[in-house]
Amino acid sequence: MRVIAGRAKGHRLTGPPSRGTRPTSDLVRGAVFSALESMGADLTRVLDLYAGSGALGVEALSRGAEWCDFVEKDGRACASIRENLAKTGFEERAKVHRGPAERVLQRLNGLYTLVLADPPYAHEATPTLDRLAESGLSEAGSTILVVEHSSREEGPDLLGGLSQVKTLRHGDSAVSIYR
């Protein structure tokens, strides 16, 4: 696993020593960020939910994001995120929050321009992702939400007031993009 583009291009990233975490592949990350670029995505303030290794958020920082909050409940995964931030030199532009996404969202403030979510099971995360709009962390027209899920599932048409605009499929993985 490595950073694909931007300032930290080529840096190898580490993943947590956990079987429960499956990092987003380089191929899928590349497709996601190509789609975001074609959509003119604003990378000012990024939220990486269910962050795992933090590869999605680190990729956003490498491509020019000003700030990224990482949310992950597993302590070993949080240690991997911190290690990856140190390797790439992005520690000053990020914060790692340990805890369940639904609880950490209650402590965050402000509007995110990009939300990256790779939950263990997308259908179980739907209520949490729906709450993003209610919390003021996302807003239709200002936020792009990217949700990775199994290619055997369809993403909902709406999440937290954001409408699905695109779905990308790569092998067993699919990514639904909402705006």
Secondary structure, 3 states (H helix, E strand, C coil): CECCCCCCCCCECCCCCCCCCCCCCHHHHHHHHHHHHHCCCCCCEEEEECCCCCHHHHHHHHCCCCEEEEEECCHHHHHHHHHHHHHHCCHHHEEEEECCHHHHHHHCCCCCCEEEECCCCHHHHHHHHHHHHHHCCCCCCCCEEEEEEECCCCCCCEECCEEEEEEEEECCEEEEEEC
